[in-house]
Amino acid sequence: MKTLRLCIAVLAITCIAPLSAQTADEILDTYFENIGGLEKLKSVEGMKMIAKISQQGMEIPLEVLQLSDGRQMTTINFQGKEIKQGVFDGETLWSHNFMTMKAEKSDAEATANFKLNANDFPDAFIGYKEKGYTVELLGKETISGTETFKIKLVKEPVTIDGNEEEDVSFYFFDTDNFVPIAVQSEIKSGPGKGMVQEITFSDYEEVDGLYFAFSLTQGVKGQPGSPLTIESIELNPTVDDAVFAFPEEIAVEEE
């Protein structure tokens, strides 16, 4: 697989253009062109990623499956057990409880919020205006020693404890490659509520003519995160619909 170069030659002039000549849409257009083209990206119907995440000195294998109709899930293999997290079949959101290993459905609010992101595959910036999102270029900011364009993305509001709140993320695009190297957003619930979640991206490699980050780190801004290394990405995989079904429903069908 090819590695994304520091600056694609045919776009060299764009890469060194001053900020005053840039708009958020121009940055996004260059981003899509640099990673393989908007139309090619829009043609992706599904993606399967095989990866390993490092936590507390352990490497845990996992598989992430995402489809263009919003269905998705993460399967974790830990101590000989298969644990499914964030499984969404289009209507129901469920996960295995790590303590009891039983499948549990998420509440209505969490499911409704999850559904809002169902049309963001494979990239939230695709057709953002048609989805009612807004983007804003906030200027430049240095992230981990790299100069970036900071773009604010506002999506549909989410509901937290019955109250509607803005869904805002800040993306940081490398000014040389025009690819995101970080995204930050406020944690809305749980123990980290009010803190800023940060995901960093690196090691962009080519898969079937498109570029994807093969190294990610997720955590709270300013604190050590959990590194995730992607070993392989398969586009448009063949998927059995049954893998998304809630286990109780599978049992009923078998009976």
C-alpha positions as CSV (number, residue, x, y, z in Angstrom):
1,M,0.0,0.0,0.0
2,K,1.2,3.5,-0.8
3,T,1.8,6.1,2.0
4,L,0.3,9.5,1.5
5,R,3.2,11.9,0.7
6,L,3.8,15.1,2.5
7,C,2.2,17.1,-0.4
8,I,0.7,15.7,-3.6
9,A,2.6,17.3,-6.5
10,V,-0.3,18.4,-8.6
11,L,-1.7,20.3,-5.5
12,A,1.6,21.9,-4.5
13,I,0.4,25.4,-5.2
14,T,-2.8,24.8,-3.1
15,C,-0.7,23.4,-0.3
16,I,1.3,26.5,0.1
17,A,-1.5,29.0,-0.4
18,P,-1.9,31.5,2.4
19,L,-4.8,31.2,4.9
20,S,-6.5,34.3,3.4
21,A,-7.0,32.4,0.2
22,Q,-8.6,29.5,1.9
23,T,-12.2,28.8,2.9
24,A,-13.6,25.8,4.7
25,D,-15.1,24.4,1.6
26,E,-11.8,24.8,-0.4
27,I,-10.0,22.9,2.4
28,L,-12.6,20.1,2.3
29,D,-12.5,19.9,-1.5
30,T,-8.7,19.5,-1.4
31,Y,-9.0,17.0,1.4
32,F,-11.4,14.8,-0.6
33,E,-9.2,15.1,-3.7
34,N,-6.0,14.2,-1.7
35,I,-7.5,11.0,-0.2
36,G,-8.8,9.6,-3.6
37,G,-11.7,11.7,-4.7
38,L,-15.2,12.5,-3.4
39,E,-17.1,10.4,-5.9
40,K,-15.0,7.3,-5.1
41,L,-15.4,7.9,-1.4
42,K,-19.2,8.2,-1.8
43,S,-19.3,4.9,-3.7
44,V,-18.1,2.9,-0.7
45,E,-21.0,0.8,0.7
46,G,-19.2,-0.7,3.6
47,M,-15.9,-1.1,5.5
48,K,-14.4,-3.8,7.7
49,M,-11.4,-2.9,9.8
50,I,-9.2,-5.4,11.7
51,A,-7.3,-3.6,14.5
52,K,-5.6,-3.9,17.8
53,I,-6.1,-1.4,20.7
54,S,-3.5,-1.0,23.5
55,Q,-4.9,-0.7,27.0
56,Q,-3.1,-1.1,30.3
57,G,-0.2,-2.9,28.7
58,M,-2.4,-5.3,26.7
59,E,-3.1,-5.5,23.0
60,I,-6.7,-6.4,22.4
61,P,-7.8,-7.5,18.9
62,L,-11.0,-6.0,17.5
63,E,-13.0,-5.8,14.3
64,V,-15.0,-2.7,13.3
65,L,-17.8,-3.1,10.7
66,Q,-19.6,-0.1,9.2
67,L,-22.2,0.0,6.4
68,S,-23.6,2.9,4.4
69,D,-27.1,2.3,5.7
70,G,-26.0,3.1,9.2
71,R,-25.6,-0.4,10.5
72,Q,-22.3,-1.0,12.4
73,M,-20.7,-2.8,15.3
74,T,-17.4,-3.4,17.0
75,T,-16.4,-7.0,18.0
76,I,-13.7,-7.4,20.7
77,N,-11.9,-10.6,21.3
78,F,-10.8,-10.7,24.9
79,Q,-9.6,-13.8,26.9
80,G,-11.2,-16.1,24.4
81,K,-14.6,-14.3,24.5
82,E,-16.3,-12.4,21.7
83,I,-17.8,-9.2,23.0
84,K,-19.9,-6.9,20.8
85,Q,-20.1,-3.2,21.4
86,G,-22.1,-0.4,19.7
87,V,-24.2,-2.8,17.6
88,F,-26.8,-1.0,15.5
89,D,-29.1,-2.8,13.2
90,G,-30.8,0.3,11.9
91,E,-33.3,0.5,14.7
92,T,-31.9,-1.2,17.8
93,L,-28.6,-0.2,19.6
94,W,-27.1,-2.8,21.9
95,S,-23.9,-4.1,23.4
96,H,-22.6,-6.9,25.6
97,N,-22.3,-6.1,29.3
98,F,-18.6,-6.6,30.2
99,M,-19.5,-8.0,33.6
100,T,-22.4,-10.3,32.8
101,M,-21.6,-10.9,29.1
102,K,-25.3,-10.5,28.4
103,A,-26.6,-8.4,25.5
104,E,-28.3,-5.2,26.7
105,K,-30.3,-2.7,24.6
106,S,-29.5,1.0,25.0
107,D,-32.2,3.4,26.1
108,A,-34.3,5.4,23.7
109,E,-32.3,8.6,24.1
110,A,-28.9,6.9,23.4
111,T,-30.4,5.1,20.4
112,A,-31.9,8.3,19.0
113,N,-28.6,10.1,19.3
114,F,-26.8,7.2,17.6
115,K,-29.3,7.2,14.7
116,L,-28.3,10.9,14.0
117,N,-24.9,9.7,12.9
118,A,-26.2,6.9,10.7
119,N,-25.9,9.1,7.6
120,D,-22.3,10.1,8.3
121,F,-20.6,7.1,6.6
122,P,-18.0,7.2,5.3
123,D,-17.3,10.8,6.2
124,A,-19.4,13.4,8.1
125,F,-18.3,16.2,5.7
126,I,-19.9,14.5,2.6
127,G,-23.0,16.5,1.7
128,Y,-22.9,18.4,5.0
129,K,-25.1,21.2,3.7
130,E,-27.9,18.8,2.6
131,K,-27.8,17.2,6.0
132,G,-28.3,20.6,7.7
133,Y,-24.7,20.7,9.1
134,T,-22.6,23.8,9.1
135,V,-18.8,24.2,8.9
136,E,-16.6,27.2,9.8
137,L,-12.9,27.8,9.3
138,L,-11.6,29.2,12.7
139,G,-8.0,29.8,11.6
140,K,-4.8,27.9,12.2
141,E,-3.7,26.0,15.3
142,T,-0.7,23.9,16.1
143,I,-1.4,20.3,17.2
144,S,1.5,18.1,18.4
145,G,3.9,20.4,16.6
146,T,2.0,20.3,13.3
147,E,0.3,23.4,11.8
148,T,-3.3,22.8,11.0
149,F,-6.5,24.4,9.7
150,K,-9.1,24.3,12.5
151,I,-12.6,23.6,11.2
152,K,-15.7,23.6,13.3
153,L,-18.5,21.1,12.4
154,V,-21.9,21.6,13.8
155,K,-24.3,18.7,13.3
156,E,-27.9,18.0,14.3
157,P,-28.6,18.6,18.0
158,V,-28.4,15.6,20.4
159,T,-30.6,15.0,23.4
160,I,-28.9,14.7,26.8
161,D,-31.0,13.9,29.9
162,G,-34.0,15.2,28.0
163,N,-32.4,18.5,27.0
164,E,-31.4,19.4,23.4
165,E,-27.7,20.3,23.1
166,E,-25.4,21.3,20.1
167,D,-23.3,18.5,18.6
168,V,-20.0,20.3,17.9
169,S,-16.7,18.9,16.8
170,F,-13.4,20.6,15.9
171,Y,-11.3,19.0,13.1
172,F,-7.7,19.9,12.6
173,F,-6.4,19.4,9.0
174,D,-2.7,19.3,8.3
175,T,-1.8,22.4,6.2
176,D,0.5,20.3,4.1
177,N,-1.6,17.2,3.3
178,F,-5.1,18.7,4.0
179,V,-6.0,15.5,5.9
180,P,-7.4,15.5,9.5
181,I,-4.8,14.7,12.2
182,A,-7.1,15.3,15.2
183,V,-10.7,15.8,16.1
184,Q,-12.0,17.2,19.5
185,S,-15.4,17.2,21.0
186,E,-17.0,17.7,24.4
187,I,-18.0,14.6,26.3
188,K,-21.7,14.9,27.0
189,S,-22.3,12.2,29.6
190,G,-20.7,9.7,31.9
191,P,-17.7,10.1,34.2
192,G,-15.9,12.4,31.7
193,K,-18.8,14.7,31.2
194,G,-17.5,18.2,30.4
195,M,-14.1,17.1,29.4
196,V,-12.8,17.2,25.8
197,Q,-12.4,14.0,23.9
198,E,-9.5,13.9,21.4
199,I,-8.9,11.4,18.6
200,T,-5.6,11.7,16.7
201,F,-5.0,10.2,13.2
202,S,-1.7,9.3,11.4
203,D,-0.1,6.8,9.0
204,Y,-2.4,7.4,6.1
205,E,-2.2,4.5,3.7
206,E,-3.9,3.6,0.4
207,V,-6.7,1.0,0.2
208,D,-8.3,0.5,-3.3
209,G,-7.4,4.0,-4.3
210,L,-8.5,5.7,-1.1
211,Y,-6.4,6.9,1.8
212,F,-7.3,6.1,5.4
213,A,-5.5,6.7,8.7
214,F,-4.0,3.4,10.1
215,S,-3.0,4.7,13.5
216,L,-5.4,6.4,15.9
217,T,-5.3,7.4,19.6
218,Q,-8.4,8.2,21.6
219,G,-8.6,9.7,25.0
220,V,-9.2,12.9,27.0
221,K,-7.3,15.9,25.7
222,G,-4.0,16.5,27.6
223,Q,-4.0,12.9,29.0
224,P,-2.5,9.7,27.6
225,G,-4.9,8.0,25.2
226,S,-5.4,4.4,24.0
227,P,-3.5,3.8,20.7
228,L,-5.3,1.8,18.0
229,T,-3.4,0.3,15.1
230,I,-5.4,-0.8,12.1
231,E,-3.9,-3.9,10.5
232,S,-6.2,-4.1,7.4
233,I,-9.2,-2.4,5.8
234,E,-11.6,-4.1,3.5
235,L,-14.0,-2.0,1.5
236,N,-17.5,-3.3,0.5
237,P,-17.3,-6.6,2.5
238,T,-19.9,-9.3,2.2
239,V,-21.9,-9.1,5.5
240,D,-24.5,-11.5,6.9
241,D,-27.4,-9.4,8.2
242,A,-27.8,-11.8,11.2
243,V,-24.6,-10.5,12.9
244,F,-26.4,-7.3,13.9
245,A,-29.5,-8.9,15.4
246,F,-30.1,-8.7,19.2
247,P,-29.4,-12.2,20.6
248,E,-32.9,-12.7,22.1
249,E,-34.4,-12.2,18.6
250,I,-32.0,-14.8,17.2
251,A,-33.1,-17.3,19.8
252,V,-36.8,-16.7,19.0
253,E,-36.2,-17.2,15.3
254,E,-34.3,-20.5,16.0
255,E,-37.1,-21.8,18.1
